[in-house]
Amino acid sequence: MTDIEDFVTDVLNLYRQLPETPSRTTTNDRRSTIELYKRGINLSTIEAAFLLGSARRLFRSPELPPLSPIRSLAYFVPVIQELLDNPVPDNYVGYLRMKLHSLHGHTAAITKLA
């Protein structure tokens, strides 16, 4: 595999592991991932954005109206940009991973990148 193919595979696998995301990816998800690769955005930043975006959805007040389902990886692009502008410490990513795992009690939260 080439670097871009590995990148796309890794990102789409992470995306599918998230709670509240579709179990199948689309051509648009693949295109979004290729754009992230072309922009030079690293997997760590994408993983952090996936975790942060998911945590914000899952831990929001139950009194608020429900959010519509996540239908595309593009949902996380603004969160990725937010983290590029304001990076979070590495230990915060571990904290988010733990919180999502404890909420769901299984690996659907997200598997840590190697």
N, CA and C of each residue as an Amber inpcrd file, in Angstrom:
protein
   342
   0.8380000  -1.1950000   0.0000000   0.0000000   0.0000000   0.0000000
   0.8750000   1.2480000   0.0000000   0.3320000   2.3260000  -0.5330000
   1.0470000   3.5920000  -0.5100000   0.7110000   4.3310000   0.7770000
   1.4350000   5.3970000   1.0220000   1.1760000   6.2020000   2.2140000
  -0.2620000   6.7200000   2.2510000  -0.7520000   7.1990000   1.1190000
  -2.1190000   7.7430000   1.1090000  -3.1450000   6.6320000   1.3440000
  -2.9230000   5.4550000   0.7790000  -3.8590000   4.3520000   0.9970000
  -3.8730000   3.9360000   2.4690000  -2.6940000   3.8810000   3.0900000
  -2.6130000   3.5580000   4.5200000  -3.3430000   4.6100000   5.3490000
  -3.1220000   5.8750000   5.0110000  -3.7590000   6.9840000   5.7160000
  -5.2800000   6.8760000   5.6150000  -5.7810000   6.6960000   4.4020000
  -7.2310000   6.6120000   4.1810000  -7.8090000   5.4250000   4.9560000
  -7.1510000   4.2880000   4.8870000  -7.6150000   3.1050000   5.6120000
  -7.6600000   3.3640000   7.1110000  -6.5930000   3.9540000   7.6500000
  -6.5370000   4.2320000   9.0920000  -7.6320000   5.2000000   9.5270000
  -7.8090000   6.2800000   8.7790000  -8.8120000   7.2870000   9.1430000
 -10.2170000   6.6940000   9.0660000 -10.5020000   5.9800000   8.0000000
 -11.8480000   5.4130000   7.8570000 -12.1160000   4.3350000   8.9050000
 -11.1050000   3.5800000   9.2810000 -11.2810000   2.5940000  10.3590000
 -11.5780000   3.2880000  11.6850000 -10.8520000   4.3590000  11.9820000
 -11.1240000   5.1140000  13.2050000 -12.5430000   5.6820000  13.1890000
 -12.9280000   6.2390000  12.0700000 -14.2560000   6.8360000  11.9240000
 -15.3600000   5.8000000  12.1800000 -15.2030000   4.6160000  11.6030000
 -16.2210000   3.5680000  11.7750000 -16.3110000   3.0610000  13.2070000
 -15.2490000   3.1930000  13.9830000 -15.2510000   2.7370000  15.3720000
 -15.9950000   3.6810000  16.3110000 -16.2160000   4.8920000  15.8730000
 -16.8310000   5.8840000  16.7540000 -18.2870000   5.5590000  17.0380000
 -18.7310000   5.9060000  18.2580000 -20.1640000   5.7770000  18.5290000
 -20.9240000   6.7680000  17.6410000 -22.0810000   6.3740000  17.2100000
 -22.9930000   7.2390000  16.4470000 -22.5320000   7.5470000  15.0270000
 -21.5770000   6.7810000  14.5000000 -21.2060000   6.9510000  13.0920000
 -21.6840000   5.7270000  12.3240000 -21.8960000   5.8850000  11.0260000
 -22.3370000   4.7380000  10.2260000 -21.2800000   3.6290000  10.2260000
 -21.7200000   2.4140000  10.0930000 -20.7800000   1.2910000  10.0590000
 -20.1130000   1.1520000   8.6960000 -20.6470000   1.8350000   7.7070000
 -20.0600000   1.8140000   6.3640000 -19.6780000   3.2300000   5.9660000
 -18.5910000   3.3340000   5.2420000 -18.1640000   4.6470000   4.7630000
 -18.6080000   4.8250000   3.3120000 -18.5740000   6.0770000   2.8940000
 -19.0310000   6.4150000   1.5420000 -17.8710000   6.9630000   0.7200000
 -18.1510000   7.1610000  -0.5490000 -17.1710000   7.7840000  -1.4420000
 -16.8330000   9.1890000  -0.9460000 -17.8200000   9.9060000  -0.4290000
 -17.5610000  11.2470000   0.1040000 -16.6520000  11.2020000   1.3260000
 -16.8100000  10.1750000   2.1740000 -15.9120000  10.0260000   3.3220000
 -14.4790000   9.8260000   2.8320000 -14.3250000   9.0070000   1.8040000
 -13.0000000   8.7610000   1.2400000 -12.4140000  10.0510000   0.6780000
 -13.2320000  10.8150000  -0.0270000 -12.7660000  12.0990000  -0.5910000
 -12.3410000  13.0640000   0.5190000 -13.1470000  13.1370000   1.5630000
 -12.8030000  14.0120000   2.6950000 -11.4710000  13.5970000   3.3040000
 -11.2530000  12.2910000   3.4250000 -10.0130000  11.7810000   4.0000000
  -8.8210000  12.1080000   3.1120000  -8.9930000  11.9840000   1.8150000
  -7.9060000  12.3320000   0.8790000  -7.5740000  13.8110000   0.9880000
  -8.5850000  14.6430000   1.1410000  -8.3410000  16.0900000   1.3300000
  -7.5490000  16.3450000   2.6120000  -7.8790000  15.6340000   3.6820000
  -7.1300000  15.7860000   4.9350000  -5.6710000  15.3850000   4.7180000
  -5.4480000  14.3200000   3.9690000  -4.0800000  13.8750000   3.6560000
  -3.3420000  14.9570000   2.8730000  -3.9880000  15.4960000   1.8460000
  -3.3720000  16.5380000   1.0130000  -3.0480000  17.7910000   1.8230000
  -3.8590000  18.0660000   2.8430000  -3.5990000  19.2220000   3.7130000
  -2.4800000  18.9440000   4.7200000  -2.0450000  17.6980000   4.7900000
  -0.9540000  17.3400000   5.6930000  -1.3830000  17.1830000   7.1370000
  -2.6490000  16.9090000   7.3630000  -3.1540000  16.7610000   8.7290000
  -2.8140000  15.3560000   9.2160000  -2.1830000  15.2730000  10.3750000
  -1.7220000  13.9760000  10.8580000  -2.8420000  13.1880000  11.5370000
  -2.6060000  11.8880000  11.6340000  -3.6030000  10.9930000  12.2210000
  -3.9100000  11.3310000  13.6720000  -2.9260000  11.7940000  14.4090000
  -3.1580000  12.1380000  15.8180000  -4.1750000  13.2590000  15.9590000
  -4.0750000  14.2530000  15.1010000  -5.0280000  15.3640000  15.1400000
  -6.4270000  14.8920000  14.7520000  -6.5040000  14.0320000  13.7510000
  -7.8000000  13.5060000  13.3180000  -8.4170000  12.6580000  14.4210000
  -7.6090000  11.8020000  15.0380000  -8.1150000  10.9740000  16.1340000
  -8.6330000  11.8520000  17.2700000  -7.8740000  12.8800000  17.6240000
  -8.2990000  13.7860000  18.6970000  -9.6240000  14.4650000  18.3380000
  -9.7780000  14.8700000  17.0830000 -11.0170000  15.5180000  16.6460000
 -12.1890000  14.5390000  16.6810000 -11.9560000  13.3060000  16.2670000
 -13.0110000  12.2930000  16.3310000 -13.4660000  12.0910000  17.7730000
 -12.5080000  11.9730000  18.6720000 -12.8310000  11.7580000  20.0850000
 -13.5530000  12.9580000  20.6800000 -13.0410000  14.1530000  20.4100000
 -13.6390000  15.3650000  20.9590000 -15.0510000  15.5770000  20.4110000
 -15.2150000  15.4200000  19.1090000 -16.5460000  15.5830000  18.5120000
 -17.5440000  14.5760000  19.0530000 -17.1000000  13.3420000  19.2130000
 -17.9780000  12.3030000  19.7610000 -18.3300000  12.5920000  21.2170000
 -17.3320000  12.9820000  21.9990000 -17.5810000  13.2830000  23.4150000
 -18.5570000  14.4380000  23.5630000 -18.4230000  15.4540000  22.7550000
 -19.3480000  16.5850000  22.8320000 -20.7840000  16.1490000  22.5670000
 -20.9650000  15.2570000  21.6280000 -22.3150000  14.7610000  21.3280000
 -22.8580000  13.9140000  22.4610000 -22.0330000  12.9920000  22.9440000
 -22.4940000  11.9950000  23.9060000 -22.6880000  12.5480000  25.3110000
 -21.9490000  13.5880000  25.6620000 -22.0190000  14.1120000  27.0200000
 -22.7710000  15.4360000  27.1000000 -23.5290000  15.7680000  26.0750000
 -24.3110000  17.0050000  26.1320000 -25.5380000  16.7940000  27.0030000
 -26.0870000  17.8740000  27.4450000 -27.2290000  17.8210000  28.3650000
 -28.3960000  17.0550000  27.7500000 -28.9900000  16.1380000  28.5140000
 -30.1390000  15.3930000  27.9980000 -31.3740000  16.2690000  27.8040000
 -31.3810000  17.4550000  28.3900000 -32.5190000  18.3570000  28.2060000
 -32.5230000  19.0130000  26.8220000 -31.3910000  19.0120000  26.1690000
 -31.3130000  19.6120000  24.8370000 -31.9670000  18.6910000  23.8130000
 -32.4650000  19.2770000  22.7260000 -33.0680000  18.4360000  21.6840000
 -32.0090000  17.4790000  21.0940000 -32.4290000  16.3000000  20.6670000
 -31.4710000  15.3520000  20.0990000 -30.8410000  15.8860000  18.8150000
 -29.6140000  15.4920000  18.6020000 -28.9080000  15.8730000  17.3830000
 -29.2380000  14.8770000  16.2770000 -29.1600000  15.3510000  15.0490000
 -29.3720000  14.4300000  13.9360000 -28.1610000  13.4920000  13.8310000
 -28.3470000  12.3360000  13.2420000 -27.2470000  11.3670000  13.1620000
 -26.0660000  11.8980000  12.3560000 -24.8990000  11.3830000  12.6790000
 -23.7010000  11.6800000  11.8820000 -23.8020000  10.8230000  10.6280000
 -23.7450000  11.4650000   9.4910000 -23.8730000  10.7310000   8.2360000
 -22.6030000  10.7590000   7.4040000 -21.6320000  11.5870000   7.8480000
 -20.4400000  11.7610000   7.0330000 -19.2420000  12.1400000   7.8910000
 -18.0860000  11.7300000   7.4490000 -16.8440000  12.1170000   8.1060000
 -16.6730000  13.6400000   8.0850000 -17.2900000  14.2980000   7.1190000
 -17.2090000  15.7570000   7.0190000 -17.7360000  16.4440000   8.2760000
 -18.5610000  15.7620000   9.0530000 -19.0660000  16.3020000  10.3200000
 -17.8960000  16.7370000  11.2130000 -16.7840000  16.0180000  11.1490000
 -15.6590000  16.2690000  12.0460000 -14.6530000  17.2890000  11.5040000
 -14.7980000  17.7230000  10.2690000 -13.8320000  18.6600000   9.6830000
 -13.7310000  19.9640000  10.4830000 -14.8340000  20.5680000  10.9400000
 -14.6880000  21.7850000  11.7650000 -13.9530000  21.5190000  13.0860000
 -14.1400000  20.3360000  13.6550000 -13.4410000  20.0010000  14.9020000
 -11.9480000  19.8250000  14.6130000 -11.6230000  19.2290000  13.4820000
 -10.2130000  19.1050000  13.0840000  -9.5950000  20.4900000  12.9600000
 -10.2970000  21.4070000  12.3110000  -9.7700000  22.7670000  12.1610000
  -9.6110000  23.4450000  13.5210000 -10.5730000  23.2370000  14.3890000
 -10.4880000  23.7990000  15.7410000  -9.2170000  23.3170000  16.4500000
  -8.9030000  22.0400000  16.3100000  -7.7120000  21.4930000  16.9710000
  -6.4200000  21.9400000  16.2950000  -6.4760000  22.2230000  15.0090000
  -5.2970000  22.7900000  14.3450000  -5.0260000  24.1920000  14.8790000
  -6.1020000  24.9340000  15.1410000  -5.9750000  26.2920000  15.6730000
  -5.6310000  26.2900000  17.1620000  -6.1450000  25.3120000  17.9050000
  -5.9570000  25.2290000  19.3560000  -5.7110000  23.7730000  19.7610000
  -4.4980000  23.2780000  19.6010000  -4.2280000  21.8690000  19.9270000
  -4.4870000  21.5590000  21.4040000  -4.8920000  20.3140000  21.6530000
  -5.0960000  19.8490000  23.0350000  -3.8730000  19.0350000  23.4460000
  -3.5940000  18.9690000  24.7600000  -2.4600000  18.1490000  25.2130000
  -2.7140000  16.6660000  24.9240000  -1.6390000  15.9130000  24.7220000
  -1.7520000  14.4800000  24.4260000  -2.5300000  13.7350000  25.5080000
  -2.3410000  14.1180000  26.7660000  -3.0390000  13.4070000  27.8410000
  -4.5470000  13.6450000  27.7890000  -4.9920000  14.7080000  27.1620000
  -6.4260000  14.9650000  27.0260000  -7.0580000  13.9540000  26.0610000
  -6.3230000  13.5870000  25.0380000  -6.8140000  12.5850000  24.0890000
  -7.0190000  11.2510000  24.8090000  -6.0840000  10.8690000  25.6670000
  -6.2340000   9.6530000  26.4600000  -7.4420000   9.7270000  27.3760000
  -7.6520000  10.8910000  27.9530000  -8.8130000  11.1040000  28.8220000
 -10.1150000  10.9270000  28.0320000 -10.1860000  11.5220000  26.8510000
 -11.3910000  11.3900000  26.0330000 -11.6300000   9.9350000  25.6380000
 -10.5600000   9.2470000  25.2700000 -10.6830000   7.8330000  24.9080000
 -11.2610000   7.0370000  26.0780000 -10.7320000   7.2930000  27.2890000
 -11.2020000   6.6040000  28.4870000 -12.6750000   6.9190000  28.7600000
 -13.0590000   8.1870000  28.6380000 -14.4520000   8.5870000  28.8860000
 -15.4110000   7.8910000  27.9100000 -15.0600000   7.8610000  26.6530000
 -15.9270000   7.2130000  25.6730000 -15.9790000   5.7100000  25.9150000
 -14.8590000   5.1360000  26.2620000 -14.8280000   3.6980000  26.5380000
 -15.6950000   3.3810000  27.7580000 -15.6090000   4.1980000  28.7990000
 -16.4000000   3.9370000  30.0060000 -17.8950000   4.1110000  29.7370000
 -18.2430000   5.0090000  28.8420000 -19.6510000   5.2200000  28.5070000
 -20.2280000   4.0230000  27.7660000 -19.4430000   3.4800000  26.8690000
 -19.9290000   2.3830000  26.0400000 -19.4930000   1.0170000  26.5330000
 -18.4570000   0.9660000  27.3650000 -18.0170000  -0.2960000  27.9360000
 -17.4580000  -1.2830000  26.9350000 -17.0710000  -0.8070000  25.7810000
 -16.4490000  -1.6860000  24.7930000 -15.5560000  -0.8710000  23.8830000
 -14.9310000  -1.5090000  22.9120000 -13.9540000  -0.8370000  22.0670000
 -14.5710000   0.0790000  21.0240000 -15.8790000   0.2100000  20.9810000
 -16.4970000   1.0800000  20.0050000 -16.0800000   2.5300000  20.2130000
 -15.5700000   2.8460000  21.3930000 -15.1530000   4.2240000  21.6510000
 -14.1020000   4.6380000  20.6430000 -13.0330000   3.8950000  20.5390000
 -12.0150000   4.0890000  19.5070000 -10.7510000   3.3770000  19.9330000
 -10.1190000   2.7430000  19.0350000  -8.8750000   2.0520000  19.3100000
  -7.7370000   3.0310000  19.1480000  -6.8450000   3.0380000  20.0900000
  -5.6990000   3.9460000  20.0530000  -4.8500000   3.6690000  18.8340000
  -4.3780000   4.7320000  18.2150000  -3.4600000   4.5980000  17.0990000
  -2.1360000   4.0430000  17.5920000  -1.4930000   3.2680000  16.7420000
  -0.1810000   2.7000000  17.1230000   0.8840000   3.7650000  17.1090000
